[in-house]
Amino acid sequence: MGKRIMPRAALCAAIVAVVPALSACGGVKDPQPDVVAGKQLFVQKCGACHTLNRANTKGTQGPDLDDAFQQSLKEGFGETAVRGVVYKQILYPNRLKNAQGIKMPAKLVSGQDAHDVAAYVASVAAKSGRDSGRLASAVRAAGGGTAVEKNGTISIPADPNGQLAYTYAKATGSTGPVTIAMPNRSGTGHDIVIDGLGKGSVVSKGVSSFKATLRPGKYTYYCSVPGHRAAGMQGTLTVR
């Protein structure tokens, strides 16, 4: 979905439509949702496309979920109504495409997982600050530490949880021939690029790599998939 794949008027209409059904059954009928699991799944499955402040996701291919629900929440629509809308959108997403011609696939998560994701999004959408308690540590922050050249290869993995980040925000190497490799265990497509040196292919559940000859200096490596670098998927390689 693009940023305005669900315009505010359509969002409000969806909320209005879902409220009677929720009221009739006394709310969303499902076991107690696990918002910790919901956060983990949201980051893994949805964060590459959606911005959500509390989840620290910065995807731009889909709607900014804080912005999408802010006005409706101000107008008095409660968390239960928002939860119902999110759940419905997960299972039966809007058919419109975003600016890149991409539309949200149906049922990225399903069953209890869909309820967990919807409950988490509804509980934090349009809220400032940070998650606390178990939610604060539900997803390990990416981008710490330094990747070091080993046996002629500098390995800079993509975050395995689906965050728009590499696991290392820094890397070091020595002059001469080297392979720059980006293992990616997530289902979100990423690549690794250093302008003037090389570009790996976009892969999911694979390895993006290229060979280069390094000279002393500092280089920026980044993901060229639209929106990923802007969301913070980049780092600095230092060659001595």
C-alpha positions, 0 to 999 in steps of 0.5 A: 500500500502507498502512503495514501492507499487508505485515505483518511476518509476511507479509514474513517468509513472503515472504522465506522463500518467495523464498530457496529460489528464489534459492539454486537459481539462485545469486541473482537472475539479471540483469546487474549492477544499477545502484544509482545508477539504482535510487536515481533511479528509486526517488525518482521512482516510489516515494518519494511513497509510501514512507519510505526513510532513505538515499533521503531519501524520506518518503512515508506512503501505503505501508510504511516500508521501513526499518521493514519490513525491519529485523527480518528483516535482524536475524534473518539474512535477507540482502540478496539475499533482501530484493532478491528480495522487493522485486523481486517486490512491484514486479511483483506487489504485495500487493492490499490497500489502504491507509487511503486506499483506494489500492493499489500499481500493478503494474510501476511499473518493469519489466525492468532498472529493476525490478532496479535499484530492488530492488537499491538498496532492498535495499542501504540498507534499515534502514541509518542514515547517508547514501549516499556516492560516486556515490549521494550525488549521484544525486538533487539535493536539493529545496527550495533557493533562493527563488521571485521574483514575475515579471510578476504570477506566483509560480511554485513548481514541484513537484520534477520527480524525484518528491520530496515537496517544492517546488523552492523552500522560500521565495518572495517577492512584492509586495502586490496581485493575483498568480497562484500557480502550481505547475508539476508535471512529475512523475507524482505528483499535487500541488497548492499551497494557501495557507490563506485565499488559495486552492487549486489543483487536484491535477495531475500533468504540469500546472500547479496555480494560483490567483489571490489578492490579497496583503497584507504578511506571511508565508504558508505554502504547502503540498501538501494531498495526504494525507501530502505536507505532513507529509513536508515539502512546504511553504514560506514566502511573504514579502510586503512 
